Each structure stands twice: as C-alpha cells, then as structure tokens.
C-alpha cells in the first residue's frame, strides 16, 4: 500500500516561524523519540550480520545507496524489510568509497559531492517508488557524517543537495549548531542524533573511530548511557564531565555488543517511540549573504 500524506508534497503549504521569530529547522517531536538503524550495508555476496534482528525495535531504517555500501539487489531487499516492519525510510548516503566503507578521509569539490548525493537519493527513491513509498530522511555515513559536525561548508553542501532533491526530507546528523544552521539556511528540517554506544568528548562531539575509547563495549554501559540520554538528555563525556545533547533520534546498529538485547531494552525505555515527520519551511532568499559566502 502506498504511504499517503495529508496533502501532496507539492501542494502542502510551507510553514514559517512564529511572528517575529526566524524559522527553526529542528524537527518537532510531540511525544517520543525516533530510533533509527542502518540497513543494507553489504555489497555483492557480502552482508552485515544481524541487521534484520533489530528491525522490530526501531522506527526507521536508513538504506545504503550504493556509494559506501549497497547495490541494487541489496537495496531492494532492504526496502522489502523496511516495508514489512512498517518503518520510515531513510537514505544512507556516503562518499563513493566501497573499499574503505566510506570512513576514509575524502574531499570532493562541492559540485561533485552534490552530484553524488543526488545520484544516491535518486537510486533509492526510484526503487522505493516501485514498492509504493517515499524517503522520509537522509543520514550521511562515515567521514561525511563526521564532517557535518566540523565543517559548515560540507554541511551546507549536503543540506542544499537534499533540499534540491526534495524539501520534505529530513537531514539526520550529529546534534549541534552546524546541523541546525545548514537546515535553516537550506529550508529543510533536521534531526539531531544521539549515540548510545559511542563516547563523546567534552564539546559534545563523538570521539573518532581510531580513538581507543571511541566505542562502548559493555551492554550494561551502553544501556546506562541510553538511560541518561532518554531521562536527562545528557551523556558523560570522555573526561567525566556531563554534556547536554539536543537530539530527536537515537542511532542503533547491528555491530553493537548484544545488539538485539540492547535494542529490546532500549525500546522498553521509550514506550512512545515514533518515526520522524516534517515539512519544509520558507527562508528569506533575498537576504542570503551567508550562502553567497559559501558559493565559491
């Protein structure tokens, strides 16, 4: 069955901020938290074990689009699973780096990065259309994900490519000012993401994968961080200080220790888990001095 919206994307009116206030890009969650996971991160005969096991406990799935992982057959199979579990559909985009799984440092010209993003979104959207549903969100992967937090030019390029493709889409990324600014300047909604199995530094950024303490390996420790995020919106950083994380979605992945058990316990902590929904808003295109600075 085709997933219906109240009105078509083209005809639904955009919203603006309240009187005298600028619009905010942040997705508004009336109740609950979105739980997202990555799906289809294999290629050819290679598959990621355990991906399907946590699907009953999440509300959205981000499918790899063929750049850092994924191919047409894997994408189609992942779409079938997403539809079976009634999950919101996300596009999991990344740098074209199958050998390095999208985690190696890459620096593409803005025009090339834009084209790559549009290519990936088009591939997933085309396959999804044959199954009767639309992409809801876009989540970058690996090095591109990390760049969103540290490089505003990259965040702007990603957000504007998404807006060019479909302003109804939500950009999911590391919670922080870059994500919100990119969404506000591009006219798309954004959702800050929190991790339950990764360590944060005192500034609220994730420690790099190469750091010895980047990943939490004890399920009890992972659930303890999840409880802190859900109840207080905070985590304990690498130096022991408490850091506030402004998030609307929590990321889970199959490579967590005892991922299914953790996902099941996490879902019990969030009785009102819900998927992301959004609509575009209007920005003042006449006053776009910021964008001009980044069009070089």
N, C-alpha and C positions, 0 to 999 in steps of 0.2 A: 504493500500500500504506500502511495506517495505521501510523504510527510507534508502536511499543509501548514501554511502560515495564515494569520488572520487576514492579511492582505498581501498582495504580491510585493516583492522587493522593490519593483519599480514604482508602484503607486503609493506605498505607505509613506506618510509624511515623516520627514526628519524632525528630531527633537532638538531643542536648544536649551541652554542653561536657564535657570530661573531669572526673573527680572533683575537686571544689573549685574548678573554673575556670568562669567565665562562658562562655556560648556565643559563638562568633565568627561574624560574618555573612559573612566573606570566603570566596569560593568556593575550594575546594582543588583545585589542578591537579596531578595525579600526574606528568604529563610534558607538555611543550609549552606553547604559548600559543595562545589564540583570536585569529583575525584576523577582524574584523567590518567590514562596509561598509553604507552606506545605499542603499536601493533604492526606486524608485517615487516620487521626489520631483518629479514633474511635476503637472500639473493640466489636465484637458481636452485640448486639442491640444498642450500644451507638455510637452516631455520633457527630461530631463537626458542629454546625450550621453555615451556611454562607460560608463554604469553597468554594462551587461552584460559589458563587456570584462574587468573584474577579478574577476568571479564565480568563474572557475576557480581562483583563487588564495587565496580566503578560506574560512573555515569557518562563518561565519554572516552572515545578511543581515537588516538592520532595515528594515522596510517602513513608509513614511509612512502614517499612518492617517486622513488627511483634514482635519487641523487646519492645520498649517503647509504641507502639500502632500498630494497624493494624492487620488484619487477611486475609486469602486468598480471601474471598469474597469481603471484603472492598478494598483490593489491586487491584483486577480485575476490580471493578467498577471505582476506581480512574484512572486506566490505560485507560479505555474507555473514561473517560472525558479528560484525557491528550491528547489522540489521536484526539478526537473531536475538541479540540481547537488548535491543531497543535503545542503543546508546547514541548520544550525539556524535557526529562525525567530525574529526579533526584532520587536517593535513599536516603531516610531519615533514617539514622541509629542511634541507641542509645543503651544504656545499657539495658539488659533484666530486665525491671522494670515496668511492666504494672500497678501495684498498685500505684507507685509513679510517673507515666508518665515520667520516665527517668530523673527526675530532682533531685532525691535524690543522695547523695554522695555514689559512689561505687568505689572500687579499685580492679580490676581484674588483675591477672597475665598477662603479655604480651601475652603469648601463648593462654590464654583463650579469651582475648579481640580480638586477631587476628582471632581466630576461629569463634567468634560471628559475627564479621564484614563480613567474607567470607560467613557465613551461610545466613546473611541478604541479601547480594548482590546477592547470588545465587538464593534466593527465588524470588526476584523481577525480575531479569534477565530472569528466566525461564518463568514467567508469561508474561513478556513483549515480549518474543520471539514468543509466540502464537499469538500476535497481530501485529507482524511484525516490531518492532522497538527496539532500544538499549538504555541502560542507557548512559547518557551524563555526569552527575555529581553526586557527593556524598556529602551530607550535614549532618554532625553529629547533634545530638539533645541534649538539656538539659545540664546535667552535663558533658557529653562527649564533647559537644561544648565548654563549658567554659574551660575545661582542655586544649584544643588546644592552647589557649592564654597563659595559665600559666604554663604548664608542657610540656617541649620539648620532654621528653621520650614518653608521650602519643601521642603527635603529630606525632612523628616518627613511632610509632606502627600503628597508623591509616593510615598514608600515605603509609607505606610499605605493609600493607594488601591490600590496594586499588591497588597499583602497581602490586602486586602478582596476583590479580584477572584480571586486565585489565589496562595497562598503558595508554590507551586512556582516561580514566576517569579523571575528574577534581575534585579536593578536594575544596569544598566551606567551608569557615570558617571565624572566626574573623580576620579582616585585621591586620597584624602585622608580626614581624620577625619570630616567631615560625612557622607560616603557610608557609612562603616563604622558610625557611630553610628546613623544612620537605619535601616540594615538590622538592627542588633542590637535596637533598640527596637521594630521592627515585625515581627520574626520572619521576615524573608526574607533570602536570600543576596544578596550584592553582588559585583560585579567591577569593580575599579579599571581605568580605561582610560588608555592612553598614546597620544600622537600622535607620528608621525614627521615631520610636515611643519608643525608649529606650534611657536612659540617659547615657552618657559617663563620666568616671572620667578624671582627668587631664592627665593621662597617655595614654588615648585612649582606655581603656578597658570599657566594659559595667558594670554598677553597678549591683550587684547581685539582683535576683528577690526578695529577702527578704528586700531589701532597700526600704524605704518609698518613694523615688523619682526615683525608677528604671524605671517606665513606664510613658510616656507622655499620658495624658488622654484627652486633648483637641485637637480636629481635626485641629483647626487653628494652634496650636503649633506644631503638627506633620507635617503639610504641610510647616510650616516655617523652620523646621529642614531639611525637604526634599529639599526645595529650596536652602538652604545653602550648602547641600551636592552636589547637582547637579551643581550649579553655581561655587562654590568655593572649593569643596572637604573638607569642614570643618564643625565642629559642635561646639556649645557652651557647654563646659563641666559643671559638677556639681558645680564647684567653679567659674564659669563665664569666664574662660579662653577659648581661641579658640584653638581647636585641629584639626590637619590635619588627615584625614582618606584616606588611599590609597585603593580604592575599585574598583571592576569591576561589582559587582552585589548588588542590594538593596533587602532587605527582607521585604515581606508583609505577614500579617497573618490575618485570619478571626476574631480574637478576638480584633482587634483594634477598638476603638470607631468609629462608622460610616465607617466601613472598605470599603464598596463598594464606597462610596462617595470619600474617601481619595484615593483609588486605581484609580478611574476615573480621579481625578485631577492630580495625580502623572503621569499618562500616558500622559496627555496633556503637562506636563513639559518636557517629554522625547519623542520628535517626532520620534527619531531614535532608540527606544528600540530594542534590539536584544538578542537572546539567546547566550549562551557560546558555543564556539567551540575550540578544542585543538588537539594537537598531542603530543606524548611523545618525550622526548629528551634523549640524551646519557649522562651518567655520567661516570667518570673515576673510575671504580670499583677497580682498583689496588691501588688507593690512598683513602682508605676508613677507615682511622684511626678513624674518627668520629663515624662511625657505630659500630666499634668494642667496643667503649666505652659504647655503649648503647645496647650491646647484652648480657649483664649479666643476 
